Amino acid sequence: MASSHLPSTAVNVQALADSKFGSQAIMRLRAAFERSRHPMLIADDQRRWVTGNAAACDLLGIAREEVPWHTMDDFTPLSERRRLEERWEAFLTSGTAEGWYQLYVPDRGPVPVEFSATANVLPARHLSVFIPAAPW
């Protein structure tokens, strides 16, 4: 399903780091990640979140330092968790995923989001960008 609101997240950060721009490119990407108004999270191979930007923390209702304490599963509705492993493996195999997803945020309930994700933007690091269907 093609997304009309989200740009493709397909970018190979390692290739940029190895390019003639090197660390300057990484610093610029980090600044774009941090300043984006769109919630962005980076997960490892086990769906544990490694980092997220301020917009992601606002969406999920967690503090920045709490991001690594959570997994994707923590914000997936119980009814969908059985299928999450299969979907995650398909994502890692294909390298990209996009569409609609329903997050479950404690104290807020279901939060429908449009998402775009790219596997291995760095080795074993996977970027997801979310746009909530309604303001949060």
PyMOL CGO cylinders between C-alpha atoms (Angstrom):
from pymol import cmd
from pymol.cgo import CYLINDER

trace = [
    CYLINDER, 0.00, 0.00, 0.00, 1.59, 3.25, -1.09, 0.3, 1, 1, 1, 1, 1, 1,
    CYLINDER, 1.59, 3.25, -1.09, 1.45, 6.06, 1.39, 0.3, 1, 1, 1, 1, 1, 1,
    CYLINDER, 1.45, 6.06, 1.39, 0.41, 9.50, 0.26, 0.3, 1, 1, 1, 1, 1, 1,
    CYLINDER, 0.41, 9.50, 0.26, 1.67, 11.37, 3.33, 0.3, 1, 1, 1, 1, 1, 1,
    CYLINDER, 1.67, 11.37, 3.33, 4.97, 9.77, 4.19, 0.3, 1, 1, 1, 1, 1, 1,
    CYLINDER, 4.97, 9.77, 4.19, 8.17, 10.06, 2.23, 0.3, 1, 1, 1, 1, 1, 1,
    CYLINDER, 8.17, 10.06, 2.23, 10.09, 6.84, 1.81, 0.3, 1, 1, 1, 1, 1, 1,
    CYLINDER, 10.09, 6.84, 1.81, 12.40, 6.15, 4.72, 0.3, 1, 1, 1, 1, 1, 1,
    CYLINDER, 12.40, 6.15, 4.72, 14.70, 4.18, 2.44, 0.3, 1, 1, 1, 1, 1, 1,
    CYLINDER, 14.70, 4.18, 2.44, 18.12, 5.57, 3.20, 0.3, 1, 1, 1, 1, 1, 1,
    CYLINDER, 18.12, 5.57, 3.20, 21.32, 3.73, 3.86, 0.3, 1, 1, 1, 1, 1, 1,
    CYLINDER, 21.32, 3.73, 3.86, 22.90, 5.68, 6.67, 0.3, 1, 1, 1, 1, 1, 1,
    CYLINDER, 22.90, 5.68, 6.67, 26.04, 3.55, 6.57, 0.3, 1, 1, 1, 1, 1, 1,
    CYLINDER, 26.04, 3.55, 6.57, 26.58, 4.42, 2.91, 0.3, 1, 1, 1, 1, 1, 1,
    CYLINDER, 26.58, 4.42, 2.91, 26.30, 8.11, 3.80, 0.3, 1, 1, 1, 1, 1, 1,
    CYLINDER, 26.30, 8.11, 3.80, 28.74, 7.69, 6.67, 0.3, 1, 1, 1, 1, 1, 1,
    CYLINDER, 28.74, 7.69, 6.67, 31.21, 6.01, 4.34, 0.3, 1, 1, 1, 1, 1, 1,
    CYLINDER, 31.21, 6.01, 4.34, 30.77, 8.67, 1.68, 0.3, 1, 1, 1, 1, 1, 1,
    CYLINDER, 30.77, 8.67, 1.68, 32.93, 11.74, 1.27, 0.3, 1, 1, 1, 1, 1, 1,
    CYLINDER, 32.93, 11.74, 1.27, 30.57, 13.55, 3.66, 0.3, 1, 1, 1, 1, 1, 1,
    CYLINDER, 30.57, 13.55, 3.66, 31.28, 11.08, 6.50, 0.3, 1, 1, 1, 1, 1, 1,
    CYLINDER, 31.28, 11.08, 6.50, 30.50, 12.27, 9.99, 0.3, 1, 1, 1, 1, 1, 1,
    CYLINDER, 30.50, 12.27, 9.99, 28.98, 15.53, 8.72, 0.3, 1, 1, 1, 1, 1, 1,
    CYLINDER, 28.98, 15.53, 8.72, 26.23, 13.51, 6.99, 0.3, 1, 1, 1, 1, 1, 1,
    CYLINDER, 26.23, 13.51, 6.99, 25.58, 11.55, 10.18, 0.3, 1, 1, 1, 1, 1, 1,
    CYLINDER, 25.58, 11.55, 10.18, 25.32, 14.77, 12.21, 0.3, 1, 1, 1, 1, 1, 1,
    CYLINDER, 25.32, 14.77, 12.21, 22.83, 16.22, 9.73, 0.3, 1, 1, 1, 1, 1, 1,
    CYLINDER, 22.83, 16.22, 9.73, 20.73, 13.05, 9.74, 0.3, 1, 1, 1, 1, 1, 1,
    CYLINDER, 20.73, 13.05, 9.74, 20.75, 13.02, 13.54, 0.3, 1, 1, 1, 1, 1, 1,
    CYLINDER, 20.75, 13.02, 13.54, 19.57, 16.64, 13.60, 0.3, 1, 1, 1, 1, 1, 1,
    CYLINDER, 19.57, 16.64, 13.60, 16.77, 15.86, 11.12, 0.3, 1, 1, 1, 1, 1, 1,
    CYLINDER, 16.77, 15.86, 11.12, 15.72, 12.88, 13.27, 0.3, 1, 1, 1, 1, 1, 1,
    CYLINDER, 15.72, 12.88, 13.27, 15.73, 14.93, 16.47, 0.3, 1, 1, 1, 1, 1, 1,
    CYLINDER, 15.73, 14.93, 16.47, 13.90, 17.95, 15.01, 0.3, 1, 1, 1, 1, 1, 1,
    CYLINDER, 13.90, 17.95, 15.01, 11.25, 16.13, 13.00, 0.3, 1, 1, 1, 1, 1, 1,
    CYLINDER, 11.25, 16.13, 13.00, 7.67, 16.80, 13.99, 0.3, 1, 1, 1, 1, 1, 1,
    CYLINDER, 7.67, 16.80, 13.99, 6.89, 13.25, 12.89, 0.3, 1, 1, 1, 1, 1, 1,
    CYLINDER, 6.89, 13.25, 12.89, 7.32, 10.53, 15.51, 0.3, 1, 1, 1, 1, 1, 1,
    CYLINDER, 7.32, 10.53, 15.51, 10.38, 8.41, 14.65, 0.3, 1, 1, 1, 1, 1, 1,
    CYLINDER, 10.38, 8.41, 14.65, 11.70, 5.34, 16.43, 0.3, 1, 1, 1, 1, 1, 1,
    CYLINDER, 11.70, 5.34, 16.43, 14.70, 3.12, 15.82, 0.3, 1, 1, 1, 1, 1, 1,
    CYLINDER, 14.70, 3.12, 15.82, 14.41, -0.53, 16.85, 0.3, 1, 1, 1, 1, 1, 1,
    CYLINDER, 14.41, -0.53, 16.85, 16.89, -3.39, 17.01, 0.3, 1, 1, 1, 1, 1, 1,
    CYLINDER, 16.89, -3.39, 17.01, 16.38, -6.87, 15.53, 0.3, 1, 1, 1, 1, 1, 1,
    CYLINDER, 16.38, -6.87, 15.53, 14.36, -8.00, 18.56, 0.3, 1, 1, 1, 1, 1, 1,
    CYLINDER, 14.36, -8.00, 18.56, 11.88, -5.08, 18.21, 0.3, 1, 1, 1, 1, 1, 1,
    CYLINDER, 11.88, -5.08, 18.21, 13.41, -3.28, 21.20, 0.3, 1, 1, 1, 1, 1, 1,
    CYLINDER, 13.41, -3.28, 21.20, 13.43, 0.45, 20.74, 0.3, 1, 1, 1, 1, 1, 1,
    CYLINDER, 13.43, 0.45, 20.74, 16.89, 1.92, 20.83, 0.3, 1, 1, 1, 1, 1, 1,
    CYLINDER, 16.89, 1.92, 20.83, 15.96, 5.59, 20.51, 0.3, 1, 1, 1, 1, 1, 1,
    CYLINDER, 15.96, 5.59, 20.51, 13.12, 7.85, 19.52, 0.3, 1, 1, 1, 1, 1, 1,
    CYLINDER, 13.12, 7.85, 19.52, 12.69, 11.52, 18.85, 0.3, 1, 1, 1, 1, 1, 1,
    CYLINDER, 12.69, 11.52, 18.85, 10.68, 13.95, 21.00, 0.3, 1, 1, 1, 1, 1, 1,
    CYLINDER, 10.68, 13.95, 21.00, 7.59, 13.56, 18.80, 0.3, 1, 1, 1, 1, 1, 1,
    CYLINDER, 7.59, 13.56, 18.80, 7.64, 9.78, 19.34, 0.3, 1, 1, 1, 1, 1, 1,
    CYLINDER, 7.64, 9.78, 19.34, 7.93, 10.25, 23.10, 0.3, 1, 1, 1, 1, 1, 1,
    CYLINDER, 7.93, 10.25, 23.10, 4.98, 12.64, 23.04, 0.3, 1, 1, 1, 1, 1, 1,
    CYLINDER, 4.98, 12.64, 23.04, 2.90, 10.20, 20.99, 0.3, 1, 1, 1, 1, 1, 1,
    CYLINDER, 2.90, 10.20, 20.99, 3.69, 7.26, 23.28, 0.3, 1, 1, 1, 1, 1, 1,
    CYLINDER, 3.69, 7.26, 23.28, 3.45, 9.23, 26.50, 0.3, 1, 1, 1, 1, 1, 1,
    CYLINDER, 3.45, 9.23, 26.50, 6.92, 8.23, 27.70, 0.3, 1, 1, 1, 1, 1, 1,
    CYLINDER, 6.92, 8.23, 27.70, 10.07, 10.10, 28.66, 0.3, 1, 1, 1, 1, 1, 1,
    CYLINDER, 10.07, 10.10, 28.66, 13.05, 10.01, 26.32, 0.3, 1, 1, 1, 1, 1, 1,
    CYLINDER, 13.05, 10.01, 26.32, 15.13, 7.95, 28.74, 0.3, 1, 1, 1, 1, 1, 1,
    CYLINDER, 15.13, 7.95, 28.74, 12.32, 5.33, 28.89, 0.3, 1, 1, 1, 1, 1, 1,
    CYLINDER, 12.32, 5.33, 28.89, 12.42, 4.54, 25.16, 0.3, 1, 1, 1, 1, 1, 1,
    CYLINDER, 12.42, 4.54, 25.16, 15.05, 1.75, 25.49, 0.3, 1, 1, 1, 1, 1, 1,
    CYLINDER, 15.05, 1.75, 25.49, 12.95, 0.09, 28.19, 0.3, 1, 1, 1, 1, 1, 1,
    CYLINDER, 12.95, 0.09, 28.19, 10.21, -0.65, 25.66, 0.3, 1, 1, 1, 1, 1, 1,
    CYLINDER, 10.21, -0.65, 25.66, 9.60, -2.88, 22.70, 0.3, 1, 1, 1, 1, 1, 1,
    CYLINDER, 9.60, -2.88, 22.70, 7.23, -2.55, 19.80, 0.3, 1, 1, 1, 1, 1, 1,
    CYLINDER, 7.23, -2.55, 19.80, 5.16, -5.23, 21.50, 0.3, 1, 1, 1, 1, 1, 1,
    CYLINDER, 5.16, -5.23, 21.50, 4.49, -2.92, 24.46, 0.3, 1, 1, 1, 1, 1, 1,
    CYLINDER, 4.49, -2.92, 24.46, 2.47, -0.60, 22.22, 0.3, 1, 1, 1, 1, 1, 1,
    CYLINDER, 2.47, -0.60, 22.22, 0.78, -3.27, 20.11, 0.3, 1, 1, 1, 1, 1, 1,
    CYLINDER, 0.78, -3.27, 20.11, -2.79, -4.24, 20.99, 0.3, 1, 1, 1, 1, 1, 1,
    CYLINDER, -2.79, -4.24, 20.99, -2.95, -7.66, 22.69, 0.3, 1, 1, 1, 1, 1, 1,
    CYLINDER, -2.95, -7.66, 22.69, -5.12, -8.97, 19.85, 0.3, 1, 1, 1, 1, 1, 1,
    CYLINDER, -5.12, -8.97, 19.85, -2.33, -8.23, 17.33, 0.3, 1, 1, 1, 1, 1, 1,
    CYLINDER, -2.33, -8.23, 17.33, 0.72, -9.47, 19.23, 0.3, 1, 1, 1, 1, 1, 1,
    CYLINDER, 0.72, -9.47, 19.23, 0.42, -13.04, 17.91, 0.3, 1, 1, 1, 1, 1, 1,
    CYLINDER, 0.42, -13.04, 17.91, 0.94, -11.80, 14.35, 0.3, 1, 1, 1, 1, 1, 1,
    CYLINDER, 0.94, -11.80, 14.35, 3.68, -9.33, 15.19, 0.3, 1, 1, 1, 1, 1, 1,
    CYLINDER, 3.68, -9.33, 15.19, 6.57, -11.83, 14.97, 0.3, 1, 1, 1, 1, 1, 1,
    CYLINDER, 6.57, -11.83, 14.97, 5.51, -12.93, 11.49, 0.3, 1, 1, 1, 1, 1, 1,
    CYLINDER, 5.51, -12.93, 11.49, 5.07, -9.35, 10.29, 0.3, 1, 1, 1, 1, 1, 1,
    CYLINDER, 5.07, -9.35, 10.29, 8.43, -8.33, 11.78, 0.3, 1, 1, 1, 1, 1, 1,
    CYLINDER, 8.43, -8.33, 11.78, 10.24, -11.18, 10.00, 0.3, 1, 1, 1, 1, 1, 1,
    CYLINDER, 10.24, -11.18, 10.00, 8.57, -10.22, 6.71, 0.3, 1, 1, 1, 1, 1, 1,
    CYLINDER, 8.57, -10.22, 6.71, 9.66, -6.61, 7.24, 0.3, 1, 1, 1, 1, 1, 1,
    CYLINDER, 9.66, -6.61, 7.24, 13.28, -7.60, 7.94, 0.3, 1, 1, 1, 1, 1, 1,
    CYLINDER, 13.28, -7.60, 7.94, 13.29, -9.81, 4.83, 0.3, 1, 1, 1, 1, 1, 1,
    CYLINDER, 13.29, -9.81, 4.83, 11.75, -7.26, 2.47, 0.3, 1, 1, 1, 1, 1, 1,
    CYLINDER, 11.75, -7.26, 2.47, 13.60, -4.27, 3.92, 0.3, 1, 1, 1, 1, 1, 1,
    CYLINDER, 13.60, -4.27, 3.92, 10.61, -1.93, 3.95, 0.3, 1, 1, 1, 1, 1, 1,
    CYLINDER, 10.61, -1.93, 3.95, 7.06, -1.73, 5.19, 0.3, 1, 1, 1, 1, 1, 1,
    CYLINDER, 7.06, -1.73, 5.19, 4.36, 0.91, 5.05, 0.3, 1, 1, 1, 1, 1, 1,
    CYLINDER, 4.36, 0.91, 5.05, 0.68, 1.26, 5.68, 0.3, 1, 1, 1, 1, 1, 1,
    CYLINDER, 0.68, 1.26, 5.68, -1.62, 1.68, 8.65, 0.3, 1, 1, 1, 1, 1, 1,
    CYLINDER, -1.62, 1.68, 8.65, -1.06, 0.35, 12.14, 0.3, 1, 1, 1, 1, 1, 1,
    CYLINDER, -1.06, 0.35, 12.14, -2.86, 0.70, 15.42, 0.3, 1, 1, 1, 1, 1, 1,
    CYLINDER, -2.86, 0.70, 15.42, -0.67, 1.52, 18.37, 0.3, 1, 1, 1, 1, 1, 1,
    CYLINDER, -0.67, 1.52, 18.37, -1.99, 0.97, 21.85, 0.3, 1, 1, 1, 1, 1, 1,
    CYLINDER, -1.99, 0.97, 21.85, -0.90, 3.76, 24.17, 0.3, 1, 1, 1, 1, 1, 1,
    CYLINDER, -0.90, 3.76, 24.17, -1.54, 3.31, 27.90, 0.3, 1, 1, 1, 1, 1, 1,
    CYLINDER, -1.54, 3.31, 27.90, -3.83, 6.01, 29.31, 0.3, 1, 1, 1, 1, 1, 1,
    CYLINDER, -3.83, 6.01, 29.31, -4.85, 6.93, 25.76, 0.3, 1, 1, 1, 1, 1, 1,
    CYLINDER, -4.85, 6.93, 25.76, -6.02, 3.69, 24.15, 0.3, 1, 1, 1, 1, 1, 1,
    CYLINDER, -6.02, 3.69, 24.15, -5.82, 2.85, 20.44, 0.3, 1, 1, 1, 1, 1, 1,
    CYLINDER, -5.82, 2.85, 20.44, -3.94, 5.33, 18.24, 0.3, 1, 1, 1, 1, 1, 1,
    CYLINDER, -3.94, 5.33, 18.24, -4.21, 4.69, 14.49, 0.3, 1, 1, 1, 1, 1, 1,
    CYLINDER, -4.21, 4.69, 14.49, -1.07, 5.73, 12.62, 0.3, 1, 1, 1, 1, 1, 1,
    CYLINDER, -1.07, 5.73, 12.62, 0.22, 5.71, 9.09, 0.3, 1, 1, 1, 1, 1, 1,
    CYLINDER, 0.22, 5.71, 9.09, 3.78, 4.41, 9.04, 0.3, 1, 1, 1, 1, 1, 1,
    CYLINDER, 3.78, 4.41, 9.04, 6.79, 3.91, 6.83, 0.3, 1, 1, 1, 1, 1, 1,
    CYLINDER, 6.79, 3.91, 6.83, 9.69, 1.73, 7.96, 0.3, 1, 1, 1, 1, 1, 1,
    CYLINDER, 9.69, 1.73, 7.96, 13.12, 0.83, 6.60, 0.3, 1, 1, 1, 1, 1, 1,
    CYLINDER, 13.12, 0.83, 6.60, 15.18, -2.08, 7.86, 0.3, 1, 1, 1, 1, 1, 1,
    CYLINDER, 15.18, -2.08, 7.86, 18.91, -1.80, 8.45, 0.3, 1, 1, 1, 1, 1, 1,
    CYLINDER, 18.91, -1.80, 8.45, 19.40, 1.94, 8.09, 0.3, 1, 1, 1, 1, 1, 1,
    CYLINDER, 19.40, 1.94, 8.09, 22.44, 0.92, 10.13, 0.3, 1, 1, 1, 1, 1, 1,
    CYLINDER, 22.44, 0.92, 10.13, 23.29, -2.72, 10.79, 0.3, 1, 1, 1, 1, 1, 1,
    CYLINDER, 23.29, -2.72, 10.79, 20.52, -4.20, 12.98, 0.3, 1, 1, 1, 1, 1, 1,
    CYLINDER, 20.52, -4.20, 12.98, 18.85, -0.78, 13.35, 0.3, 1, 1, 1, 1, 1, 1,
    CYLINDER, 18.85, -0.78, 13.35, 15.43, -0.22, 11.81, 0.3, 1, 1, 1, 1, 1, 1,
    CYLINDER, 15.43, -0.22, 11.81, 13.71, 3.15, 11.37, 0.3, 1, 1, 1, 1, 1, 1,
    CYLINDER, 13.71, 3.15, 11.37, 9.96, 3.70, 11.65, 0.3, 1, 1, 1, 1, 1, 1,
    CYLINDER, 9.96, 3.70, 11.65, 8.20, 7.00, 10.97, 0.3, 1, 1, 1, 1, 1, 1,
    CYLINDER, 8.20, 7.00, 10.97, 4.63, 7.51, 12.15, 0.3, 1, 1, 1, 1, 1, 1,
    CYLINDER, 4.63, 7.51, 12.15, 1.87, 9.98, 11.33, 0.3, 1, 1, 1, 1, 1, 1,
    CYLINDER, 1.87, 9.98, 11.33, -1.10, 9.71, 13.66, 0.3, 1, 1, 1, 1, 1, 1,
    CYLINDER, -1.10, 9.71, 13.66, -4.51, 9.76, 11.96, 0.3, 1, 1, 1, 1, 1, 1,
    CYLINDER, -4.51, 9.76, 11.96, -5.64, 12.44, 14.43, 0.3, 1, 1, 1, 1, 1, 1,
    CYLINDER, -5.64, 12.44, 14.43, -3.79, 15.00, 16.56, 0.3, 1, 1, 1, 1, 1, 1,
    CYLINDER, -3.79, 15.00, 16.56, -2.59, 13.62, 19.85, 0.3, 1, 1, 1, 1, 1, 1,
]
cmd.load_cgo(trace, "trace")
